[in-house]
Amino acid sequence: MRLALHIRLPVVSVLLLAACGGGSDLAAPAQRLVAIGRLERGATVRLVARDGPAADSLVSNVVLSPAGGGTISGTSVKLLQAGQLSVSATAADGRTVTTVLEVKTPPTVYFDGVASGNRDVYSVSLDGGDLKRWTTSPGEDTHPSVAGGLLMFSSTRDGNGELYSLSTSAGGTEKRLTTSATNETQPSLSAAGTSVAYTSDAGGLPHLYVAPVSLAGPSRLTAASFGFGGSIETDATWSATGDRIAFMSTANGRANLFITPSAAGSTPATVNGSNSQVTDVEPAWSPDGNHIAFASTRSGGTQIFLLDVRSGAFSQVTTGALSSGQPGWLADGRLLFTVFANGESTLWWLDLDSGSQATEIPTTTKTPAHPTGARQ
């Protein structure tokens, strides 16, 4: 599956350089074997020989050590293992050039998915490796949020929506954070992992609350005068600095995006361009604080859009017949989202800086949803 994109920003290439090996012509300038691309497991890099400021030249006879560290296709190598990978090739002038690639493990994506008929919280590396199941309760565990070494999620194991947490480093026992007869769902941790915003219907309808991660002394986020008697609030997401929260509300009569100070009792402002003619939901604030990704019907079907917080400009990220939603972010700025088709869903990632096509995240769970990376 290939998703068409409207964003085309400058390509950022990761270059790992090494001095050449072999050759006896002392007058010839030193060449370097260069790997162009992201040096992480699952990625594909292109190999070229580089001679000072001269243009890149083709290489041939690529050899890897260990051989299982990648698969070779012409001058490209798909990286299959994390760790050191020695690469040698023959430059156009017949000399041998070498380099050692430091291949990283790809970032971790947290999500909820179904296995054996039950929805639980999982994590997986971006290339589909290292799948881990974090929860095993008989209820549905959904909407993971991760920051500061803490994983928080909502669960129906108690008969209604309650919030739980556990340590991502130590794992171990889950801690129940709420014990009310109402529903507390959709937790969103601040980047520092010290505060949480979440949805509660304690007042009869879903509204947003903020609290420290201990959930001691929660307070209503928005002022009592915000919205009307039947309006709701959901989908909280924190700015990188923790001083603002973006969210969805029907305060204008339709699902629109708002931004408000993160202090309790604040008065939100409508995001420019969010109005009664469009449905905007599921905002996700980027790690650098400059963009908010969200799902919207402003192009007809539901697709991912990007708001530049600095300029107020909008860009469409995904297009096509399939619906895309539930955006999230990795700490390095790559965008995560969910694609829906025929009652099924799949997870995808996109490097907005490269202009490349979106890539599916393989997972053995059914209907995976709500992808997110750790904030720190």
N, C-alpha and C positions, 0 to 999 in steps of 0.2 A: 504494500500500500504506500502511495506517495501523496503527501498533502502539499498543495500549492501554497506558496507564501507570498506575501506582499512586501515583506521587510527585506531590505538588502543593505546591510551595513558593511563596512570594510572588513575584509577577511583577516582574521588573526591567526597566524601560523606559528606553531611551536617548532623551533629549530634546535636541534642538538647537533653540535659540530665536533669533529675530531680531526686531528692531523692525519695526512695520508700515510699509508704504509707501502713499501715496495718502490720500485723505480730507482734508476741510478743516474738520471740526468740532473746534475746539480744545478744547471742553469734554468731548469723548468720550475715555475712557481709551484709552491705546495698546494695541493688540492685537498678539499675536505668532502667527506661524504655527509650529506645533509638529509635529515628526515623531516619532511614537511607534513604537519598534521599534529593532532593531539596525542601525546605519548601516554596512552592509558590502554589497559586491556579492553579488547573489543573494537578499538579504533583501527582505521587503516591509514598508513602514512605512505607518502611518495618519496622515493629516493632519487637524489640527483647529486652530481659532482659539481662542486663550486670552486672556482679558481679566482681568488681575490675578488675584484669588482666585476669580473667578466660574467657573462650570462651563464646560467646553469647549463650543464651538458648531461646527456643521457648516460646511464650506466647499464651494465649487463652482468650476467653470471652472478647474481645475488646469492650469497650463502649466509645462513643464520646459525648461531650457536648459543643455546641449544637449538637443534633443528625444530623441536616442537614448540618453540617460542612464538612461531608465527607461520602463516602461509604466504607464499610468494606468488604474485601474479604480475609478470612482467617486471616493472620497476616499482610496484606497490607491495606493501607487506601488511597483512592484517595481524595485529598483535594479539596473541592468544594467552599469554602468561604475564603476570606482574613480576617485576624484578629486572635484572640486567639481561640485555640481549645484545650479543656481539653481532655486527653486520659487516660483511665485506662485499665489494663489488668491483667490477672492472670499469674504469673510466673510458671515455671515448678515445683517449690517446694510448690506451693499453696499460696504463698504470693501475695498481691496486689501491683502492681507497677503503678505509675502515672507520668504524665508529662503534661506540657502545651506547645503547639506548637504555635509559632508566625508565622502565615502563611502570606506571602507577596503577593501583587498583581503582576502578572508576567509582564515582560517588555513590552513596547509598540513597535509595528512594524508599520512603515509608508510604504505605497505602493500606487500604482494607480490601479484602477479597474473600471469596467463598471456596472452601475445601470441605468435602464430606458433608455438604449441606449447611455449613455454619459460616457466618461472616466473622472474620477475625482480623487483627492487625498484623501485617507482615512488613518485612523490608527485603529489598533486593538491590544488587548492584545494577548500575545503569545498563550493563551488557547482559543482564539476566542471570548472572551468577550470584552465589552466596545467599540464596533465598533463606529467610529466617522467619519463623512464626513466633510472634511475641505474645499473643493471647490465645487462650483455649477455653474460654467460658462457653456455656450453652446459649447465652444470649448473643445479640449482635454487637460487636465492637467496631466502631467506625470513627472517621474523622481524626486521624492521628495528627498531632502537632508536636514538633520536636525542637527544643532549644536548651542550651546550657546543660546538656547531658540528661535531660528529662523528656520522657515521652508521655504525653497526656492524650486521652481519648475518651469518647463517650460510649456507654454500654447500656443495654437493656436487660442485663442479667438479673436485675433486681425488680423487674416488672415495669419499670419506667426508666426514662433516661437519667443516668447518673454519670459523674465524671470520675475517672480513675487516672492514676499515673504510675510509672515505674522508671527505674534508672536504665538508660541505654548502655551504660558502661558495665554495671553490675548485674543488670537483669533482675531476676529474683521475684520477690513477692510484689504483687500489685497493691496499691494503696487506694482505698476508696476515699474520695474527697468530698462528695455531697451525699446527703441522706434524706432529702426532702421527698414529699409525696408528689411533687411536680417534676417536670422534665428539664434537666440541664444537659445541653448538647453542644456540639460544634465548638470545642475549645480552641483557642488561638493564643499561643504563647508569644510574649514579646521576644525580641531578638536576644535580649540578655537572659531570658529564661526566668525572670523574677516576677512577672505579672501575667495574668491570663484574662482574656475577654471571652465570654461565652454567651450562649442563648439560653434563656430561661422563660418558661411560661408561668412563673409564680404569680403574675398578676392577671392570668387568664389568657393572655396572648403572648407570643414570643417577643421578648425584648432583650437587649444586650445589657450585660453586667460586667463589671471589672473587679478584680480582686488580686491579692498576692497569690502565688502558686499554692500556698497552703489552703486557699479558699476561705481564709478567715476574714470576716467582715466584708462581704461583697456589697457593691453599690450599683445602682442603675447608672449606666453610662450616659444616657441622654437626659436632657432636662424634661421635666414632667409636661412642659408645654409643647414639646416636639411631637409632630404628627397629629393624629386624630384618634378617636376612641377605638377604631377598628384597625389601625395601622400596625404593622409588625416590623421587626428588625432581626436580621440574621447575618451570617457570613462575615464576621469581624476579621480584620487583618491589620497588623501593626506596621507602622513606619519603621525604618531601620533604627531611628533614634528613639523610638518609644514614646514620642510626644503626641502622635496622632494615630487615629484608627479610621480606616475606611470600612464601609459596610453597606449592605443592601437594606432598604426600607421602602415600604409602600406609603410613606408619609405624603407623597405627592399624588397618591391615587393609583400608582403603578410602580412596579419594581424598578427602583432607581438607585444609583450610587450616591453615597454621602461621605464626607470626611469631617471628623470632629476631633477636638483635643481629647486626649486619652484620660483626662481627669473626669471624675464622676460629675454628673449633672451638667454636662457641656451642651452647647447648642450647635448642631451640625449644619454644614453648608452643602447644598447639592453640587455634585461634580458637574462642571461645565459640559453641556452636551447630553446629559442624562435628563430625559424629559418624558412626558406622557405619551409620546409616540414610539418609544422604544422600551424594551425590557433589558435591563443590565443587572447581572447577578454575579455572585461568586468572585469578588475581587481578591487579588493576591498581590501584596506590595513587594516589589523587587528588593533584593538584599542591599543594593546601592542606594535605595530610596528614591530613585528617579522615575520609576515606572510603576503602574498598577495594571496587571493583566486581569481581564474579566471576560465572562461569557455574555454575549449580547445577541439580540435579534435584529440589530440595526442594518444588517445586510440581507435580511429575509429569514434564512435558517439560523440556528444557533451556532456561532463561531467565536473564536478567541480574538479579542481586540486588546490593544495596548494603549494606555493613556500615559503621555509624557507629563508628569506632575509639574515640571518646570514651565512648560509652554502651554499646556492644556490641549495639545494636539493629539488626535487619535490615529491609530494605524490598525489595519486589519491584519491579523497574523495567519489565520487558517481560512481556507475556502473549500468549496466542494459540496457534494450532496450529503455527506455524513455530518452529523452534529458533533461539535467539540465543546468541551466545558471543563469545569473543575481545575482551573490553572493553579499551579504551584511553582516554586522556584528551588533550584539548587543554590548552595552558597556561592558557587562560582558564576552565577548569572544565567545558567541555562534554564530554559523554561520547560516545565512539565505540564501535561494535560491529559484528559481522557477523551477518547473517541468512542462514539456510540453507533451501533449498527445492528439492526434486527434483534433487539433484546440482549445483545452482548456488548461488552466494552473492552477496550484495550488501552494500555498506557503508552504514552509517547513522550519524547523529549526533542528539544530544538535549541540549537545554538544560534541565537539571534545575531551574533556578531559575524558569523561565517557566511550567512546567506545560503546555507546548505538545506537539503530536504530534511523533514522531520524523520525521526527514527523510532521504531517501536521498541518498547522495553519488554522482552520476553518474560513471562511468568506462567507457572503451571496452575495458578488459581483461576477460578472463574469470575467473571464480571468484576475485575479489579477496579478500584475507584479511589478518589481523593488523594492523588499522589502529592507528596511534599518532600522536601529535603530538610535536613537539620539547619536551623537558623545560624548555629555556630558550630 
